[in-house]
Structures are given as C-alpha cells and as structure tokens.
C-alpha cells in the first residue's frame, strides 16, 4: 500500500513539474529572481490542478 501511495505522489509531482516547465524555461534567464519567483507563484495553482484537467479532457472525449 505504501508503494502505491509513493508511486502516486511521484507521478503527481512529475506532472506538476511538467506543467511548470514552460514557465521555468521562459523565465529562467529573462529577468530577476523576484520576477522568476512571482511567475512560478502565479503558475503554481494551475499546475497543481493538472489531474483535474486531464480528467476533464478524458470525459469530454468520451
């Protein structure tokens, strides 16, 4: 049971990283550290809800 929960947490965190990757790439060297942190902070709530977006897209296709 622990391994299943661990696997789910790892998959979730990888998904968050994938969602944040474009923001990180775009802001990595284009401004100050505070601009980088604020852009990550703005994108984080949307990135944390990636499972809901995937679920909705699967339901809409069916």
PDB file of N, H, CA, C and O in Angstrom:
ATOM      1  N   UNK A   1       0.822  -1.191   0.000  1.00  0.00           N
ATOM      2  CA  UNK A   1       0.000   0.000   0.000  1.00  0.00           C
ATOM      3  C   UNK A   1       0.870   1.261   0.000  1.00  0.00           C
ATOM      4  O   UNK A   1       0.557   2.241  -0.675  1.00  0.00           O
ATOM      5  N   UNK A   2       1.957   1.223   0.759  1.00  0.00           N
ATOM      6  H   UNK A   2       2.211   0.426   1.308  1.00  0.00           H
ATOM      7  CA  UNK A   2       2.850   2.385   0.798  1.00  0.00           C
ATOM      8  C   UNK A   2       3.474   2.643  -0.558  1.00  0.00           C
ATOM      9  O   UNK A   2       3.655   3.791  -0.962  1.00  0.00           O
ATOM     10  N   UNK A   3       3.801   1.572  -1.254  1.00  0.00           N
ATOM     11  H   UNK A   3       3.654   0.639  -0.925  1.00  0.00           H
ATOM     12  CA  UNK A   3       4.439   1.748  -2.563  1.00  0.00           C
ATOM     13  C   UNK A   3       3.472   2.361  -3.576  1.00  0.00           C
ATOM     14  O   UNK A   3       3.889   3.151  -4.423  1.00  0.00           O
ATOM     15  N   UNK A   4       2.206   2.014  -3.501  1.00  0.00           N
ATOM     16  H   UNK A   4       1.867   1.372  -2.812  1.00  0.00           H
ATOM     17  CA  UNK A   4       1.219   2.599  -4.404  1.00  0.00           C
ATOM     18  C   UNK A   4       1.059   4.082  -4.118  1.00  0.00           C
ATOM     19  O   UNK A   4       1.014   4.892  -5.044  1.00  0.00           O
ATOM     20  N   UNK A   5       0.973   4.444  -2.851  1.00  0.00           N
ATOM     21  H   UNK A   5       1.010   3.787  -2.098  1.00  0.00           H
ATOM     22  CA  UNK A   5       0.856   5.852  -2.476  1.00  0.00           C
ATOM     23  C   UNK A   5       2.104   6.617  -2.886  1.00  0.00           C
ATOM     24  O   UNK A   5       2.010   7.739  -3.383  1.00  0.00           O
ATOM     25  N   UNK A   6       3.261   6.023  -2.682  1.00  0.00           N
ATOM     26  H   UNK A   6       3.337   5.111  -2.278  1.00  0.00           H
ATOM     27  CA  UNK A   6       4.511   6.669  -3.092  1.00  0.00           C
ATOM     28  C   UNK A   6       4.548   6.876  -4.596  1.00  0.00           C
ATOM     29  O   UNK A   6       4.965   7.935  -5.066  1.00  0.00           O
ATOM     30  N   UNK A   7       4.123   5.891  -5.347  1.00  0.00           N
ATOM     31  H   UNK A   7       3.784   5.031  -4.965  1.00  0.00           H
ATOM     32  CA  UNK A   7       4.095   5.997  -6.796  1.00  0.00           C
ATOM     33  C   UNK A   7       3.143   7.103  -7.249  1.00  0.00           C
ATOM     34  O   UNK A   7       3.472   7.873  -8.152  1.00  0.00           O
ATOM     35  N   UNK A   8       1.983   7.185  -6.638  1.00  0.00           N
ATOM     36  H   UNK A   8       1.715   6.560  -5.905  1.00  0.00           H
ATOM     37  CA  UNK A   8       1.020   8.232  -6.982  1.00  0.00           C
ATOM     38  C   UNK A   8       1.572   9.614  -6.678  1.00  0.00           C
ATOM     39  O   UNK A   8       1.378  10.542  -7.463  1.00  0.00           O
ATOM     40  N   UNK A   9       2.249   9.763  -5.560  1.00  0.00           N
ATOM     41  H   UNK A   9       2.406   9.009  -4.923  1.00  0.00           H
ATOM     42  CA  UNK A   9       2.838  11.058  -5.204  1.00  0.00           C
ATOM     43  C   UNK A   9       3.939  11.428  -6.187  1.00  0.00           C
ATOM     44  O   UNK A   9       4.047  12.587  -6.587  1.00  0.00           O
ATOM     45  N   UNK A  10       4.749  10.469  -6.575  1.00  0.00           N
ATOM     46  H   UNK A  10       4.662   9.527  -6.250  1.00  0.00           H
ATOM     47  CA  UNK A  10       5.822  10.737  -7.533  1.00  0.00           C
ATOM     48  C   UNK A  10       5.245  11.146  -8.885  1.00  0.00           C
ATOM     49  O   UNK A  10       5.731  12.091  -9.506  1.00  0.00           O
ATOM     50  N   UNK A  11       4.220  10.448  -9.340  1.00  0.00           N
ATOM     51  H   UNK A  11       3.825   9.681  -8.835  1.00  0.00           H
ATOM     52  CA  UNK A  11       3.588  10.792 -10.614  1.00  0.00           C
ATOM     53  C   UNK A  11       2.972  12.180 -10.543  1.00  0.00           C
ATOM     54  O   UNK A  11       3.069  12.952 -11.496  1.00  0.00           O
ATOM     55  N   UNK A  12       2.342  12.502  -9.423  1.00  0.00           N
ATOM     56  H   UNK A  12       2.263  11.875  -8.648  1.00  0.00           H
ATOM     57  CA  UNK A  12       1.737  13.825  -9.245  1.00  0.00           C
ATOM     58  C   UNK A  12       2.795  14.918  -9.308  1.00  0.00           C
ATOM     59  O   UNK A  12       2.603  15.927  -9.986  1.00  0.00           O
ATOM     60  N   UNK A  13       3.904  14.730  -8.612  1.00  0.00           N
ATOM     61  H   UNK A  13       4.060  13.910  -8.061  1.00  0.00           H
ATOM     62  CA  UNK A  13       4.956  15.742  -8.592  1.00  0.00           C
ATOM     63  C   UNK A  13       5.636  15.882  -9.958  1.00  0.00           C
ATOM     64  O   UNK A  13       6.029  16.984 -10.342  1.00  0.00           O
ATOM     65  N   UNK A  14       5.775  14.793 -10.677  1.00  0.00           N
ATOM     66  H   UNK A  14       5.457  13.898 -10.364  1.00  0.00           H
ATOM     67  CA  UNK A  14       6.319  14.878 -12.038  1.00  0.00           C
ATOM     68  C   UNK A  14       5.363  15.663 -12.931  1.00  0.00           C
ATOM     69  O   UNK A  14       5.799  16.466 -13.755  1.00  0.00           O
ATOM     70  N   UNK A  15       4.073  15.434 -12.769  1.00  0.00           N
ATOM     71  H   UNK A  15       3.719  14.781 -12.100  1.00  0.00           H
ATOM     72  CA  UNK A  15       3.086  16.191 -13.543  1.00  0.00           C
ATOM     73  C   UNK A  15       3.130  17.680 -13.237  1.00  0.00           C
ATOM     74  O   UNK A  15       2.991  18.505 -14.140  1.00  0.00           O
ATOM     75  N   UNK A  16       3.321  18.025 -11.981  1.00  0.00           N
ATOM     76  H   UNK A  16       3.434  17.355 -11.248  1.00  0.00           H
ATOM     77  CA  UNK A  16       3.454  19.438 -11.607  1.00  0.00           C
ATOM     78  C   UNK A  16       4.697  20.028 -12.268  1.00  0.00           C
ATOM     79  O   UNK A  16       4.669  21.154 -12.765  1.00  0.00           O
ATOM     80  N   UNK A  17       5.769  19.276 -12.271  1.00  0.00           N
ATOM     81  H   UNK A  17       5.792  18.362 -11.867  1.00  0.00           H
ATOM     82  CA  UNK A  17       6.984  19.747 -12.927  1.00  0.00           C
ATOM     83  C   UNK A  17       6.804  19.940 -14.415  1.00  0.00           C
ATOM     84  O   UNK A  17       7.320  20.901 -14.986  1.00  0.00           O
ATOM     85  N   UNK A  18       6.081  19.042 -15.044  1.00  0.00           N
ATOM     86  H   UNK A  18       5.662  18.261 -14.580  1.00  0.00           H
ATOM     87  CA  UNK A  18       5.817  19.162 -16.479  1.00  0.00           C
ATOM     88  C   UNK A  18       4.969  20.397 -16.765  1.00  0.00           C
ATOM     89  O   UNK A  18       5.198  21.100 -17.749  1.00  0.00           O
ATOM     90  N   UNK A  19       4.000  20.657 -15.911  1.00  0.00           N
ATOM     91  H   UNK A  19       3.814  20.086 -15.111  1.00  0.00           H
ATOM     92  CA  UNK A  19       3.158  21.842 -16.080  1.00  0.00           C
ATOM     93  C   UNK A  19       3.942  23.134 -15.866  1.00  0.00           C
ATOM     94  O   UNK A  19       3.664  24.141 -16.519  1.00  0.00           O
ATOM     95  N   UNK A  20       4.908  23.117 -14.971  1.00  0.00           N
ATOM     96  H   UNK A  20       5.134  22.299 -14.441  1.00  0.00           H
ATOM     97  CA  UNK A  20       5.690  24.323 -14.686  1.00  0.00           C
ATOM     98  C   UNK A  20       6.879  24.505 -15.628  1.00  0.00           C
ATOM     99  O   UNK A  20       7.477  25.581 -15.649  1.00  0.00           O
ATOM    100  N   UNK A  21       7.232  23.504 -16.392  1.00  0.00           N
ATOM    101  H   UNK A  21       6.746  22.630 -16.375  1.00  0.00           H
ATOM    102  CA  UNK A  21       8.415  23.562 -17.243  1.00  0.00           C
ATOM    103  C   UNK A  21       8.404  24.735 -18.229  1.00  0.00           C
ATOM    104  O   UNK A  21       9.430  25.403 -18.360  1.00  0.00           O
ATOM    105  N   UNK A  22       7.304  25.019 -18.927  1.00  0.00           N
ATOM    106  H   UNK A  22       6.471  24.477 -18.821  1.00  0.00           H
ATOM    107  CA  UNK A  22       7.342  26.167 -19.845  1.00  0.00           C
ATOM    108  C   UNK A  22       7.576  27.501 -19.134  1.00  0.00           C
ATOM    109  O   UNK A  22       8.259  28.379 -19.662  1.00  0.00           O
ATOM    110  N   UNK A  23       7.018  27.647 -17.954  1.00  0.00           N
ATOM    111  H   UNK A  23       6.463  26.934 -17.525  1.00  0.00           H
ATOM    112  CA  UNK A  23       7.213  28.882 -17.192  1.00  0.00           C
ATOM    113  C   UNK A  23       8.668  29.008 -16.777  1.00  0.00           C
ATOM    114  O   UNK A  23       9.253  30.087 -16.872  1.00  0.00           O
ATOM    115  N   UNK A  24       9.251  27.921 -16.320  1.00  0.00           N
ATOM    116  H   UNK A  24       8.776  27.044 -16.242  1.00  0.00           H
ATOM    117  CA  UNK A  24      10.651  27.938 -15.895  1.00  0.00           C
ATOM    118  C   UNK A  24      11.559  28.239 -17.082  1.00  0.00           C
ATOM    119  O   UNK A  24      12.484  29.042 -16.961  1.00  0.00           O
ATOM    120  N   UNK A  25      11.309  27.613 -18.215  1.00  0.00           N
ATOM    121  H   UNK A  25      10.558  26.961 -18.313  1.00  0.00           H
ATOM    122  CA  UNK A  25      12.146  27.853 -19.387  1.00  0.00           C
ATOM    123  C   UNK A  25      12.040  29.296 -19.868  1.00  0.00           C
ATOM    124  O   UNK A  25      13.031  29.896 -20.285  1.00  0.00           O
ATOM    125  N   UNK A  26      10.852  29.837 -19.809  1.00  0.00           N
ATOM    126  H   UNK A  26      10.047  29.351 -19.470  1.00  0.00           H
ATOM    127  CA  UNK A  26      10.656  31.204 -20.288  1.00  0.00           C
ATOM    128  C   UNK A  26      11.229  32.257 -19.366  1.00  0.00           C
ATOM    129  O   UNK A  26      11.649  33.317 -19.832  1.00  0.00           O
ATOM    130  N   UNK A  27      11.257  31.998 -18.085  1.00  0.00           N
ATOM    131  H   UNK A  27      10.915  31.137 -17.707  1.00  0.00           H
ATOM    132  CA  UNK A  27      11.675  32.999 -17.109  1.00  0.00           C
ATOM    133  C   UNK A  27      13.055  32.750 -16.523  1.00  0.00           C
ATOM    134  O   UNK A  27      13.513  33.537 -15.695  1.00  0.00           O
ATOM    135  N   UNK A  28      13.720  31.700 -16.918  1.00  0.00           N
ATOM    136  H   UNK A  28      13.347  31.060 -17.591  1.00  0.00           H
ATOM    137  CA  UNK A  28      14.980  31.306 -16.272  1.00  0.00           C
ATOM    138  C   UNK A  28      16.032  32.397 -16.336  1.00  0.00           C
ATOM    139  O   UNK A  28      16.652  32.714 -15.321  1.00  0.00           O
ATOM    140  N   UNK A  29      16.242  32.966 -17.484  1.00  0.00           N
ATOM    141  H   UNK A  29      15.738  32.708 -18.308  1.00  0.00           H
ATOM    142  CA  UNK A  29      17.310  33.962 -17.600  1.00  0.00           C
ATOM    143  C   UNK A  29      16.817  35.299 -18.133  1.00  0.00           C
ATOM    144  O   UNK A  29      17.624  36.131 -18.549  1.00  0.00           O
ATOM    145  N   UNK A  30      15.521  35.517 -18.130  1.00  0.00           N
ATOM    146  H   UNK A  30      14.865  34.841 -17.793  1.00  0.00           H
ATOM    147  CA  UNK A  30      15.000  36.738 -18.738  1.00  0.00           C
ATOM    148  C   UNK A  30      14.810  37.881 -17.751  1.00  0.00           C
ATOM    149  O   UNK A  30      14.558  39.008 -18.176  1.00  0.00           O
ATOM    150  N   UNK A  31      14.921  37.639 -16.476  1.00  0.00           N
ATOM    151  H   UNK A  31      15.126  36.723 -16.130  1.00  0.00           H
ATOM    152  CA  UNK A  31      14.695  38.725 -15.529  1.00  0.00           C
ATOM    153  C   UNK A  31      15.352  38.455 -14.201  1.00  0.00           C
ATOM    154  O   UNK A  31      16.278  37.653 -14.082  1.00  0.00           O
ATOM    155  N   UNK A  32      14.846  39.148 -13.211  1.00  0.00           N
ATOM    156  H   UNK A  32      14.094  39.799 -13.307  1.00  0.00           H
ATOM    157  CA  UNK A  32      15.409  38.996 -11.870  1.00  0.00           C
ATOM    158  C   UNK A  32      14.831  37.765 -11.175  1.00  0.00           C
ATOM    159  O   UNK A  32      13.890  37.133 -11.653  1.00  0.00           O
ATOM    160  N   UNK A  33      15.421  37.460 -10.052  1.00  0.00           N
ATOM    161  H   UNK A  33      16.186  37.974  -9.664  1.00  0.00           H
ATOM    162  CA  UNK A  33      14.954  36.303  -9.286  1.00  0.00           C
ATOM    163  C   UNK A  33      13.543  36.528  -8.755  1.00  0.00           C
ATOM    164  O   UNK A  33      12.762  35.582  -8.654  1.00  0.00           O
ATOM    165  N   UNK A  34      13.212  37.753  -8.420  1.00  0.00           N
ATOM    166  H   UNK A  34      13.846  38.522  -8.502  1.00  0.00           H
ATOM    167  CA  UNK A  34      11.862  38.024  -7.923  1.00  0.00           C
ATOM    168  C   UNK A  34      10.822  37.862  -9.027  1.00  0.00           C
ATOM    169  O   UNK A  34       9.711  37.400  -8.767  1.00  0.00           O
ATOM    170  N   UNK A  35      11.173  38.239 -10.259  1.00  0.00           N
ATOM    171  H   UNK A  35      12.076  38.615 -10.470  1.00  0.00           H
ATOM    172  CA  UNK A  35      10.264  38.009 -11.385  1.00  0.00           C
ATOM    173  C   UNK A  35      10.062  36.518 -11.632  1.00  0.00           C
ATOM    174  O   UNK A  35       8.953  36.063 -11.911  1.00  0.00           O
ATOM    175  N   UNK A  36      11.154  35.772 -11.524  1.00  0.00           N
ATOM    176  H   UNK A  36      12.055  36.142 -11.298  1.00  0.00           H
ATOM    177  CA  UNK A  36      11.088  34.323 -11.699  1.00  0.00           C
ATOM    178  C   UNK A  36      10.188  33.695 -10.634  1.00  0.00           C
ATOM    179  O   UNK A  36       9.333  32.866 -10.945  1.00  0.00           O
ATOM    180  N   UNK A  37      10.385  34.094  -9.388  1.00  0.00           N
ATOM    181  H   UNK A  37      11.080  34.768  -9.136  1.00  0.00           H
ATOM    182  CA  UNK A  37       9.587  33.538  -8.294  1.00  0.00           C
ATOM    183  C   UNK A  37       8.120  33.934  -8.413  1.00  0.00           C
ATOM    184  O   UNK A  37       7.236  33.126  -8.128  1.00  0.00           O
ATOM    185  N   UNK A  38       7.858  35.148  -8.823  1.00  0.00           N
ATOM    186  H   UNK A  38       8.576  35.804  -9.055  1.00  0.00           H
ATOM    187  CA  UNK A  38       6.459  35.568  -8.954  1.00  0.00           C
ATOM    188  C   UNK A  38       5.770  34.849 -10.105  1.00  0.00           C
ATOM    189  O   UNK A  38       4.585  34.531 -10.012  1.00  0.00           O
ATOM    190  N   UNK A  39       6.497  34.588 -11.192  1.00  0.00           N
ATOM    191  H   UNK A  39       7.460  34.846 -11.268  1.00  0.00           H
ATOM    192  CA  UNK A  39       5.873  33.857 -12.297  1.00  0.00           C
ATOM    193  C   UNK A  39       5.593  32.407 -11.908  1.00  0.00           C
ATOM    194  O   UNK A  39       4.574  31.844 -12.308  1.00  0.00           O
ATOM    195  N   UNK A  40       6.483  31.805 -11.135  1.00  0.00           N
ATOM    196  H   UNK A  40       7.311  32.262 -10.810  1.00  0.00           H
ATOM    197  CA  UNK A  40       6.237  30.450 -10.632  1.00  0.00           C
ATOM    198  C   UNK A  40       5.049  30.460  -9.680  1.00  0.00           C
ATOM    199  O   UNK A  40       4.208  29.562  -9.727  1.00  0.00           O
ATOM    200  N   UNK A  41       4.973  31.461  -8.822  1.00  0.00           N
ATOM    201  H   UNK A  41       5.656  32.190  -8.784  1.00  0.00           H
ATOM    202  CA  UNK A  41       3.860  31.550  -7.866  1.00  0.00           C
ATOM    203  C   UNK A  41       2.525  31.731  -8.582  1.00  0.00           C
ATOM    204  O   UNK A  41       1.506  31.204  -8.137  1.00  0.00           O
ATOM    205  N   UNK A  42       2.527  32.473  -9.689  1.00  0.00           N
ATOM    206  H   UNK A  42       3.356  32.901 -10.051  1.00  0.00           H
ATOM    207  CA  UNK A  42       1.284  32.640 -10.448  1.00  0.00           C
ATOM    208  C   UNK A  42       0.882  31.359 -11.167  1.00  0.00           C
ATOM    209  O   UNK A  42      -0.310  31.083 -11.304  1.00  0.00           O
ATOM    210  N   UNK A  43       1.849  30.571 -11.627  1.00  0.00           N
ATOM    211  H   UNK A  43       2.817  30.795 -11.515  1.00  0.00           H
ATOM    212  CA  UNK A  43       1.554  29.356 -12.389  1.00  0.00           C
ATOM    213  C   UNK A  43       1.305  28.142 -11.497  1.00  0.00           C
ATOM    214  O   UNK A  43       0.725  27.156 -11.950  1.00  0.00           O
ATOM    215  N   UNK A  44       1.729  28.201 -10.251  1.00  0.00           N
ATOM    216  H   UNK A  44       2.199  29.003  -9.882  1.00  0.00           H
ATOM    217  CA  UNK A  44       1.646  27.036  -9.374  1.00  0.00           C
ATOM    218  C   UNK A  44       0.219  26.546  -9.109  1.00  0.00           C
ATOM    219  O   UNK A  44      -0.004  25.338  -9.178  1.00  0.00           O
ATOM    220  N   UNK A  45      -0.758  27.405  -8.810  1.00  0.00           N
ATOM    221  H   UNK A  45      -0.577  28.387  -8.754  1.00  0.00           H
ATOM    222  CA  UNK A  45      -2.113  26.868  -8.578  1.00  0.00           C
ATOM    223  C   UNK A  45      -2.679  26.109  -9.768  1.00  0.00           C
ATOM    224  O   UNK A  45      -3.347  25.088  -9.602  1.00  0.00           O
ATOM    225  N   UNK A  46      -2.409  26.610 -10.969  1.00  0.00           N
ATOM    226  H   UNK A  46      -1.866  27.439 -11.104  1.00  0.00           H
ATOM    227  CA  UNK A  46      -2.884  25.914 -12.164  1.00  0.00           C
ATOM    228  C   UNK A  46      -2.139  24.599 -12.367  1.00  0.00           C
ATOM    229  O   UNK A  46      -2.724  23.612 -12.812  1.00  0.00           O
ATOM    230  N   UNK A  47      -0.854  24.588 -12.042  1.00  0.00           N
ATOM    231  H   UNK A  47      -0.379  25.390 -11.681  1.00  0.00           H
ATOM    232  CA  UNK A  47      -0.066  23.367 -12.201  1.00  0.00           C
ATOM    233  C   UNK A  47      -0.482  22.294 -11.203  1.00  0.00           C
ATOM    234  O   UNK A  47      -0.423  21.104 -11.513  1.00  0.00           O
ATOM    235  N   UNK A  48      -0.896  22.697 -10.025  1.00  0.00           N
ATOM    236  H   UNK A  48      -0.944  23.664  -9.773  1.00  0.00           H
ATOM    237  CA  UNK A  48      -1.298  21.724  -9.012  1.00  0.00           C
ATOM    238  C   UNK A  48      -2.617  21.036  -9.343  1.00  0.00           C
ATOM    239  O   UNK A  48      -2.929  19.988  -8.777  1.00  0.00           O
ATOM    240  N   UNK A  49      -3.386  21.613 -10.246  1.00  0.00           N
ATOM    241  H   UNK A  49      -3.133  22.464 -10.706  1.00  0.00           H
ATOM    242  CA  UNK A  49      -4.678  21.019 -10.613  1.00  0.00           C
ATOM    243  C   UNK A  49      -4.613  20.228 -11.909  1.00  0.00           C
ATOM    244  O   UNK A  49      -5.646  19.998 -12.539  1.00  0.00           O
ATOM    245  N   UNK A  50      -3.428  19.808 -12.318  1.00  0.00           N
ATOM    246  H   UNK A  50      -2.589  19.994 -11.806  1.00  0.00           H
ATOM    247  CA  UNK A  50      -3.315  19.087 -13.588  1.00  0.00           C
ATOM    248  C   UNK A  50      -4.122  17.798 -13.629  1.00  0.00           C
ATOM    249  O   UNK A  50      -4.611  17.458 -14.707  1.00  0.00           O
ATOM    250  N   UNK A  51      -4.302  17.046 -12.534  1.00  0.00           N
ATOM    251  H   UNK A  51      -3.904  17.321 -11.658  1.00  0.00           H
ATOM    252  CA  UNK A  51      -5.126  15.832 -12.664  1.00  0.00           C
ATOM    253  C   UNK A  51      -6.577  16.136 -13.038  1.00  0.00           C
ATOM    254  O   UNK A  51      -7.203  15.366 -13.766  1.00  0.00           O
ATOM    255  N   UNK A  52      -7.108  17.242 -12.548  1.00  0.00           N
ATOM    256  H   UNK A  52      -6.599  17.867 -11.956  1.00  0.00           H
ATOM    257  CA  UNK A  52      -8.486  17.601 -12.888  1.00  0.00           C
ATOM    258  C   UNK A  52      -8.602  17.951 -14.370  1.00  0.00           C
ATOM    259  O   UNK A  52      -9.589  17.597 -15.015  1.00  0.00           O
ATOM    260  N   UNK A  53      -7.603  18.640 -14.909  1.00  0.00           N
ATOM    261  H   UNK A  53      -6.801  18.927 -14.384  1.00  0.00           H
ATOM    262  CA  UNK A  53      -7.626  18.979 -16.333  1.00  0.00           C
ATOM    263  C   UNK A  53      -7.547  17.727 -17.196  1.00  0.00           C
ATOM    264  O   UNK A  53      -8.228  17.631 -18.217  1.00  0.00           O
ATOM    265  N   UNK A  54      -6.727  16.778 -16.795  1.00  0.00           N
ATOM    266  H   UNK A  54      -6.174  16.856 -15.966  1.00  0.00           H
ATOM    267  CA  UNK A  54      -6.617  15.523 -17.543  1.00  0.00           C
ATOM    268  C   UNK A  54      -7.930  14.761 -17.481  1.00  0.00           C
ATOM    269  O   UNK A  54      -8.388  14.229 -18.492  1.00  0.00           O
ATOM    270  N   UNK A  55      -8.536  14.703 -16.310  1.00  0.00           N
ATOM    271  H   UNK A  55      -8.164  15.134 -15.488  1.00  0.00           H
ATOM    272  CA  UNK A  55      -9.810  14.004 -16.141  1.00  0.00           C
ATOM    273  C   UNK A  55     -10.897  14.645 -17.010  1.00  0.00           C
ATOM    274  O   UNK A  55     -11.656  13.940 -17.676  1.00  0.00           O
ATOM    275  N   UNK A  56     -10.972  15.966 -17.004  1.00  0.00           N
ATOM    276  H   UNK A  56     -10.355  16.539 -16.464  1.00  0.00           H
ATOM    277  CA  UNK A  56     -11.985  16.653 -17.806  1.00  0.00           C
ATOM    278  C   UNK A  56     -11.764  16.421 -19.290  1.00  0.00           C
ATOM    279  O   UNK A  56     -12.725  16.259 -20.043  1.00  0.00           O
ATOM    280  N   UNK A  57     -10.514  16.402 -19.716  1.00  0.00           N
ATOM    281  H   UNK A  57      -9.733  16.533 -19.104  1.00  0.00           H
ATOM    282  CA  UNK A  57     -10.264  16.168 -21.135  1.00  0.00           C
ATOM    283  C   UNK A  57     -10.630  14.735 -21.530  1.00  0.00           C
ATOM    284  O   UNK A  57     -11.086  14.503 -22.650  1.00  0.00           O
ATOM    285  N   UNK A  58     -10.439  13.788 -20.635  1.00  0.00           N
ATOM    286  H   UNK A  58     -10.069  13.977 -19.725  1.00  0.00           H
ATOM    287  CA  UNK A  58     -10.826  12.407 -20.921  1.00  0.00           C
ATOM    288  C   UNK A  58     -12.345  12.255 -20.971  1.00  0.00           C
ATOM    289  O   UNK A  58     -12.874  11.526 -21.811  1.00  0.00           O
ATOM    290  N   UNK A  59     -13.037  12.940 -20.075  1.00  0.00           N
ATOM    291  H   UNK A  59     -12.608  13.532 -19.393  1.00  0.00           H
ATOM    292  CA  UNK A  59     -14.501  12.869 -20.051  1.00  0.00           C
ATOM    293  C   UNK A  59     -15.094  13.538 -21.303  1.00  0.00           C
ATOM    294  O   UNK A  59     -16.063  13.038 -21.874  1.00  0.00           O
ATOM    295  N   UNK A  60     -14.513  14.664 -21.724  1.00  0.00           N
ATOM    296  H   UNK A  60     -13.726  15.071 -21.260  1.00  0.00           H
ATOM    297  CA  UNK A  60     -15.040  15.356 -22.892  1.00  0.00           C
ATOM    298  C   UNK A  60     -14.854  14.543 -24.171  1.00  0.00           C
ATOM    299  O   UNK A  60     -15.663  14.658 -25.093  1.00  0.00           O
ATOM    300  N   UNK A  61     -13.810  13.728 -24.244  1.00  0.00           N
ATOM    301  H   UNK A  61     -13.153  13.634 -23.496  1.00  0.00           H
ATOM    302  CA  UNK A  61     -13.584  12.909 -25.432  1.00  0.00           C
ATOM    303  C   UNK A  61     -14.536  11.716 -25.486  1.00  0.00           C
ATOM    304  O   UNK A  61     -14.844  11.218 -26.569  1.00  0.00           O
ATOM    305  N   UNK A  62     -14.996  11.263 -24.344  1.00  0.00           N
ATOM    306  H   UNK A  62     -14.746  11.667 -23.465  1.00  0.00           H
ATOM    307  CA  UNK A  62     -15.837  10.054 -24.305  1.00  0.00           C
ATOM    308  C   UNK A  62     -17.267  10.334 -24.645  1.00  0.00           C
ATOM    309  O   UNK A  62     -18.090   9.418 -24.653  1.00  0.00           O
TER     310      UNK A  62
END
